[in-house]
Amino acid sequence: MSFAFFLLAFAGIPLTSGFTGKFAVFQAAIAGGATPLVIVGVIASAIAAFFYVRVIVLMFFSDPAPARPLGRDRGDPPGSSPAWPWPSG
């Protein structure tokens, strides 16, 4: 649940620290005459929010993938177990 909250904060959703930070930066940029940069930042934030919300939807509203065995129970050849990253021999 906290991961979803942090993703929303990264996206700059209101009532989060991300929104407060982005608001302060964008307000200072507008005062400094960098309005085109603020527009680019808002568009980039909207695009990022789309991907963050997509991750949240996958976390909470999709069925989990079926479990599969790990290690040698998968039927992989000996020495190819993901638990041991170095080649055997």
DSSP file (Angstrom, degrees, kcal/mol; ACC not computed):
  #  RESIDUE AA STRUCTURE BP1 BP2  ACC     N-H-->O    O-->H-N    N-H-->O    O-->H-N    TCO  KAPPA ALPHA  PHI   PSI    X-CA   Y-CA   Z-CA
    1    1 A M     >        0   0    0      0, 0.0     4,-1.9     0, 0.0     5,-0.1   0.000 360.0 360.0 360.0 -39.0    0.0    0.0    0.0
    2    2 A S  H  >  +     0   0    0      1,-0.2     4,-2.5     2,-0.2     5,-0.2   0.852 360.0  58.1 -69.1 -31.6    2.8    2.4    0.8
    3    3 A F  H  > S+     0   0    0      1,-0.2     4,-2.2     2,-0.2    -1,-0.2   0.918 106.4  49.0 -61.6 -41.7    4.4    1.7   -2.6
    4    4 A A  H  > S+     0   0    0      2,-0.2     4,-2.1     1,-0.2    -1,-0.2   0.896 110.2  51.3 -63.7 -39.8    1.2    2.9   -4.3
    5    5 A F  H  X S+     0   0    0     -4,-1.9     4,-2.0     1,-0.2    -2,-0.2   0.916 110.3  48.6 -63.3 -42.4    1.2    6.0   -2.1
    6    6 A F  H  X S+     0   0    0     -4,-2.5     4,-2.5     2,-0.2    -2,-0.2   0.867 108.8  53.4 -67.4 -35.5    4.8    6.8   -3.0
    7    7 A L  H  X S+     0   0    0     -4,-2.2     4,-1.8     2,-0.2    -1,-0.2   0.912 109.4  48.6 -63.9 -40.9    4.1    6.3   -6.7
    8    8 A L  H  X>S+     0   0    0     -4,-2.1     5,-2.2     2,-0.2     4,-0.8   0.864 110.4  51.7 -66.1 -34.6    1.2    8.8   -6.4
    9    9 A A  H ><5S+     0   0    0     -4,-2.0     3,-0.7     2,-0.2    -2,-0.2   0.907 107.8  51.8 -67.6 -40.7    3.6   11.2   -4.6
   10   10 A F  H 3<5S+     0   0    0     -4,-2.5    -2,-0.2     1,-0.2    -1,-0.2   0.872 107.6  53.3 -60.6 -36.1    6.1   10.8   -7.5
   11   11 A A  H 3<5S-     0   0    0     -4,-1.8    -1,-0.2    -5,-0.2    38,-0.2   0.701 116.1-117.9 -73.6 -18.4    3.3   11.6   -9.9
   12   12 A G  T <<5 +     0   0    0     -4,-0.8    -3,-0.2    -3,-0.7    -2,-0.1   0.801  46.1 174.4  86.8  30.6    2.5   14.8   -8.0
   13   13 A I    > < -     0   0    0     -5,-2.2     3,-0.7     1,-0.1     6,-0.6  -0.504  42.7 -93.3 -68.4 137.1   -1.0   13.9   -7.0
   14   14 A P  T 3  S+     0   0    0      0, 0.0    -1,-0.1     0, 0.0     3,-0.1  -0.096 108.6  34.2 -54.6 152.8   -2.5   16.6   -4.7
   15   15 A L  T 3  S+     0   0    0      1,-0.3     2,-0.3    -3,-0.1    -2,-0.1   0.633 100.1 100.6  72.5  20.5   -2.2   16.2   -0.9
   16   16 A T  S <> S-     0   0    0     -3,-0.7     4,-1.8    -8,-0.1    -1,-0.3  -0.856  85.4-112.5-123.7 165.5    1.2   14.4   -1.3
   17   17 A S  H  > S+     0   0    0     -2,-0.3     4,-2.5     1,-0.2     5,-0.2   0.831 115.9  60.1 -65.3 -31.4    4.7   15.7   -0.8
   18   18 A G  H  > S+     0   0    0      2,-0.2     4,-2.6     1,-0.2    -1,-0.2   0.894 104.7  48.5 -63.8 -39.4    5.4   15.3   -4.5
   19   19 A F  H  > S+     0   0    0     -6,-0.6     4,-2.8     2,-0.2     5,-0.2   0.925 111.2  50.2 -65.2 -44.1    2.6   17.7   -5.3
   20   20 A T  H  X S+     0   0    0     -4,-1.8     4,-2.1     2,-0.2    -2,-0.2   0.916 113.5  45.8 -61.2 -43.6    3.9   20.2   -2.8
   21   21 A G  H  X S+     0   0    0     -4,-2.5     4,-2.4     2,-0.2    -2,-0.2   0.927 114.7  45.9 -66.0 -45.8    7.4   20.0   -4.2
   22   22 A K  H  X S+     0   0    0     -4,-2.6     4,-3.0     1,-0.2     5,-0.3   0.893 111.4  53.2 -65.1 -38.5    6.4   20.3   -7.8
   23   23 A F  H  X S+     0   0    0     -4,-2.8     4,-2.4    -5,-0.2    -1,-0.2   0.923 110.6  46.9 -61.7 -43.8    4.1   23.2   -7.0
   24   24 A A  H  X S+     0   0    0     -4,-2.1     4,-2.0    -5,-0.2    -2,-0.2   0.912 115.2  45.7 -65.6 -42.3    6.9   25.1   -5.3
   25   25 A V  H  X S+     0   0    0     -4,-2.4     4,-2.3     2,-0.2    -2,-0.2   0.932 114.9  46.6 -67.5 -44.9    9.3   24.4   -8.2
   26   26 A F  H  X S+     0   0    0     -4,-3.0     4,-2.3     1,-0.2    -2,-0.2   0.885 111.5  51.9 -65.4 -37.6    6.8   25.3  -10.8
   27   27 A Q  H  X S+     0   0    0     -4,-2.4     4,-2.1    -5,-0.3    -1,-0.2   0.907 111.7  46.6 -64.9 -41.2    5.8   28.4   -9.0
   28   28 A A  H  X S+     0   0    0     -4,-2.0     4,-1.6     2,-0.2    -2,-0.2   0.877 111.6  51.9 -67.8 -36.8    9.4   29.5   -8.7
   29   29 A A  H  <>S+     0   0    0     -4,-2.3     5,-3.1     2,-0.2     4,-0.3   0.894 109.6  48.7 -67.5 -39.2   10.0   28.7  -12.4
   30   30 A I  H ><5S+     0   0    0     -4,-2.3     3,-1.3     1,-0.2     5,-0.2   0.911 110.6  51.1 -65.6 -41.2    7.0   30.8  -13.5
   31   31 A A  H 3<5S+     0   0    0     -4,-2.1    -1,-0.2     1,-0.3    -2,-0.2   0.815 109.6  51.6 -65.1 -28.6    8.2   33.7  -11.3
   32   32 A G  T 3<5S-     0   0    0     -4,-1.6    -1,-0.3    -5,-0.1    -2,-0.2   0.433 121.9-106.8 -87.9   1.3   11.6   33.4  -13.0
   33   33 A G  T < 5S+     0   0    0     -3,-1.3     2,-0.3    -4,-0.3    -3,-0.2   0.677  82.1 126.2  86.4  18.4   10.1   33.5  -16.5
   34   34 A A     >< +     0   0    0     -5,-3.1     4,-1.7     1,-0.2     3,-0.3  -0.302  19.1 141.9-103.0  48.9   10.6   29.9  -17.4
   35   35 A T  H  >  +     0   0    0     -2,-0.3     4,-2.2     1,-0.2    -1,-0.2   0.877  68.8  55.0 -59.9 -40.9    6.9   29.2  -18.3
   36   36 A P  H  > S+     0   0    0      0, 0.0     4,-2.1     0, 0.0    -1,-0.2   0.885 107.2  51.7 -61.0 -34.6    7.8   26.9  -21.3
   37   37 A L  H  > S+     0   0    0     -3,-0.3     4,-2.3     2,-0.2    -2,-0.2   0.874 107.6  52.0 -67.3 -36.1    9.8   24.8  -18.9
   38   38 A V  H  X S+     0   0    0     -4,-1.7     4,-2.6     2,-0.2     5,-0.2   0.899 107.8  52.1 -65.3 -40.8    6.9   24.6  -16.5
   39   39 A I  H  X S+     0   0    0     -4,-2.2     4,-2.2     1,-0.2    -2,-0.2   0.921 110.5  47.7 -62.2 -43.4    4.7   23.4  -19.4
   40   40 A V  H  X S+     0   0    0     -4,-2.1     4,-2.6     1,-0.2    -1,-0.2   0.907 112.0  51.0 -63.2 -40.8    7.2   20.7  -20.3
   41   41 A G  H  X S+     0   0    0     -4,-2.3     4,-2.2     2,-0.2    -2,-0.2   0.888 109.7  48.7 -63.7 -40.3    7.4   19.7  -16.6
   42   42 A V  H  X S+     0   0    0     -4,-2.6     4,-2.1     2,-0.2    -1,-0.2   0.903 112.6  48.2 -67.6 -40.4    3.6   19.4  -16.3
   43   43 A I  H  X S+     0   0    0     -4,-2.2     4,-2.3     2,-0.2    -2,-0.2   0.922 112.0  49.4 -64.8 -43.1    3.3   17.3  -19.4
   44   44 A A  H  X S+     0   0    0     -4,-2.6     4,-2.5     1,-0.2    -2,-0.2   0.877 110.2  51.5 -63.3 -37.2    6.2   15.1  -18.2
   45   45 A S  H  X S+     0   0    0     -4,-2.2     4,-2.5     2,-0.2    -1,-0.2   0.890 109.0  50.4 -66.1 -38.9    4.4   14.7  -14.9
   46   46 A A  H  X S+     0   0    0     -4,-2.1     4,-1.7     2,-0.2    -2,-0.2   0.904 111.3  48.0 -66.0 -40.6    1.2   13.7  -16.6
   47   47 A I  H  X S+     0   0    0     -4,-2.3     4,-1.5     2,-0.2    -2,-0.2   0.925 112.9  48.3 -65.4 -43.4    3.0   11.1  -18.7
   48   48 A A  H  X S+     0   0    0     -4,-2.5     4,-2.6     1,-0.2    -2,-0.2   0.894 107.4  56.0 -62.9 -39.6    4.7    9.7  -15.6
   49   49 A A  H  X S+     0   0    0     -4,-2.5     4,-2.7     1,-0.2     5,-0.3   0.877 102.8  56.4 -61.1 -37.1    1.4    9.6  -13.7
   50   50 A F  H  X S+     0   0    0     -4,-1.7     4,-1.7     1,-0.2    -1,-0.2   0.936 111.3  42.2 -59.1 -47.0   -0.1    7.5  -16.5
   51   51 A F  H  X S+     0   0    0     -4,-1.5     4,-1.8     2,-0.2    -2,-0.2   0.879 114.2  50.9 -70.7 -37.0    2.7    4.9  -16.0
   52   52 A Y  H  X S+     0   0    0     -4,-2.6     4,-2.0     2,-0.2    -2,-0.2   0.919 111.0  48.0 -65.7 -42.9    2.6    5.0  -12.2
   53   53 A V  H  X S+     0   0    0     -4,-2.7     4,-2.6     1,-0.2    -1,-0.2   0.862 107.7  57.1 -65.8 -33.8   -1.2    4.5  -12.2
   54   54 A R  H  X S+     0   0    0     -4,-1.7     4,-2.1    -5,-0.3    -1,-0.2   0.906 106.7  48.4 -62.4 -41.5   -0.8    1.6  -14.6
   55   55 A V  H  X S+     0   0    0     -4,-1.8     4,-2.1     2,-0.2    -2,-0.2   0.906 111.2  50.6 -64.4 -41.4    1.6   -0.1  -12.1
   56   56 A I  H  X S+     0   0    0     -4,-2.0     4,-2.3     2,-0.2     5,-0.3   0.906 109.3  50.7 -63.8 -41.5   -0.9    0.5   -9.3
   57   57 A V  H  X S+     0   0    0     -4,-2.6     4,-2.6     1,-0.2    -1,-0.2   0.911 110.8  49.1 -62.9 -41.6   -3.7   -1.0  -11.3
   58   58 A L  H  X S+     0   0    0     -4,-2.1     4,-0.6     1,-0.2    -1,-0.2   0.873 111.9  50.2 -65.2 -35.5   -1.6   -4.1  -12.1
   59   59 A M  H  < S+     0   0    0     -4,-2.1    -2,-0.2    -5,-0.1    -1,-0.2   0.913 126.0  21.3 -68.4 -42.2   -0.7   -4.4   -8.4
   60   60 A F  H  < S+     0   0    0     -4,-2.3    -2,-0.2    -5,-0.1    -3,-0.2   0.711 126.9  40.2-104.2 -22.3   -4.2   -4.2   -7.0
   61   61 A F  H  < S+     0   0    0     -4,-2.6     2,-0.3    -5,-0.3    -3,-0.2   0.193  96.5  77.4-120.8  18.0   -6.7   -5.1   -9.8
   62   62 A S  S  < S-     0   0    0     -4,-0.6    -4,-0.0    -5,-0.1     0, 0.0  -0.922  81.0-104.3-125.4 155.5   -5.1   -8.0  -11.7
   63   63 A D        -     0   0    0     -2,-0.3    -2,-0.1     1,-0.1     2,-0.0  -0.483  43.3-107.2 -73.1 143.4   -4.8  -11.7  -10.9
   64   64 A P        -     0   0    0      0, 0.0    -1,-0.1     0, 0.0     3,-0.1  -0.360  36.9-101.5 -69.7 152.6   -1.4  -12.9   -9.8
   65   65 A A        -     0   0    0      1,-0.1     3,-0.1    -2,-0.0     2,-0.0  -0.421  47.7 -93.7 -68.9 147.7    0.7  -14.9  -12.2
   66   66 A P        -     0   0    0      0, 0.0    -1,-0.1     0, 0.0     2,-0.1  -0.360  45.1-107.7 -64.7 142.8    0.7  -18.6  -11.5
   67   67 A A        -     0   0    0     -3,-0.1     0, 0.0    -2,-0.0     0, 0.0  -0.421  35.4-165.8 -70.2 143.1    3.5  -19.8   -9.3
   68   68 A R        -     0   0    0     -2,-0.1     6,-0.1    -3,-0.1    -3,-0.0  -0.969  27.5 -97.1-129.5 149.4    6.3  -21.8  -10.9
   69   69 A P        -     0   0    0      0, 0.0     2,-0.3     0, 0.0    -1,-0.0  -0.223  36.9-140.0 -65.0 153.3    9.0  -23.9   -9.3
   70   70 A L    >   +     0   0    0      3,-0.1     3,-1.1    11,-0.0     2,-0.1  -0.720  56.2   1.8-109.3 160.7   12.4  -22.4   -8.7
   71   71 A G  G >  S-     0   0    0     -2,-0.3     3,-1.4     1,-0.2     5,-0.5  -0.345 125.7 -11.0  71.4-141.5   15.9  -23.8   -9.1
   72   72 A R  G >  S+     0   0    0      1,-0.3     3,-1.2     2,-0.2    -1,-0.2   0.652 122.8  74.6 -72.5 -15.2   16.4  -27.4  -10.3
   73   73 A D  G <  S+     0   0    0     -3,-1.1    -1,-0.3     1,-0.2    -2,-0.2   0.623  82.0  72.2 -71.4 -10.9   12.7  -28.2  -10.0
   74   74 A R  G <  S-     0   0    0     -3,-1.4    -1,-0.2    -6,-0.1    -2,-0.2   0.663 111.6-113.0 -78.1 -15.6   12.0  -26.2  -13.1
   75   75 A G    <   +     0   0    0     -3,-1.2    -2,-0.1     1,-0.3    -3,-0.1   0.581  65.7 147.8  92.8  10.7   13.6  -28.8  -15.4
   76   76 A D        -     0   0    0     -5,-0.5    -1,-0.3     1,-0.1     3,-0.1  -0.400  57.2 -92.6 -73.7 156.5   16.5  -26.6  -16.4
   77   77 A P    >   -     0   0    0      0, 0.0     3,-1.5     0, 0.0    -1,-0.1  -0.335  55.8 -83.4 -65.6 153.7   19.8  -28.3  -17.1
   78   78 A P  T 3  S+     0   0    0      0, 0.0    10,-0.1     0, 0.0    -6,-0.0  -0.263 115.5  30.3 -58.3 142.9   22.3  -28.6  -14.2
   79   79 A G  T 3  S+     0   0    0     -3,-0.1     9,-0.3     8,-0.1    -7,-0.0   0.390  96.5  90.0  89.7  -2.8   24.3  -25.5  -13.6
   80   80 A S    <   +     0   0    0     -3,-1.5    -9,-0.1     7,-0.1    -4,-0.0   0.165  50.5 135.0-110.3  18.9   21.7  -23.1  -14.9
   81   81 A S    >   -     0   0    0      1,-0.1     3,-1.5    -5,-0.1    -9,-0.1  -0.465  56.2-138.1 -68.2 133.9   19.9  -22.4  -11.6
   82   82 A P  T 3  S+     0   0    0      0, 0.0    -1,-0.1     0, 0.0   -12,-0.0   0.660  99.9  70.3 -67.7 -13.0   19.2  -18.7  -11.0
   83   83 A A  T 3  S+     0   0    0      1,-0.2    -2,-0.0     2,-0.1    -3,-0.0   0.698 101.4  45.8 -76.2 -17.3   20.2  -19.2   -7.4
   84   84 A W    <   -     0   0    0     -3,-1.5    -1,-0.2     1,-0.1     4,-0.1  -0.899  67.8-175.1-126.6 100.7   23.9  -19.6   -8.5
   85   85 A P        +     0   0    0      0, 0.0    -1,-0.1     0, 0.0    -2,-0.1   0.652  59.1  82.6 -75.9 -14.8   24.9  -17.0  -11.1
   86   86 A W  S    S-     0   0    0      1,-0.1     2,-0.1     0, 0.0    -2,-0.0  -0.646  89.6-102.3 -92.0 147.5   28.4  -18.3  -11.8
   87   87 A P        -     0   0    0      0, 0.0     2,-0.2     0, 0.0    -1,-0.1  -0.383  37.5-125.0 -65.3 141.2   29.0  -21.1  -14.3
   88   88 A S              0   0    0     -9,-0.3    -4,-0.0     1,-0.2     0, 0.0  -0.597 360.0 360.0 -86.2 148.1   29.7  -24.4  -12.7
   89   89 A G              0   0    0     -2,-0.2    -1,-0.2     0, 0.0   -10,-0.0   0.424 360.0 360.0 126.4 360.0   32.8  -26.4  -13.4
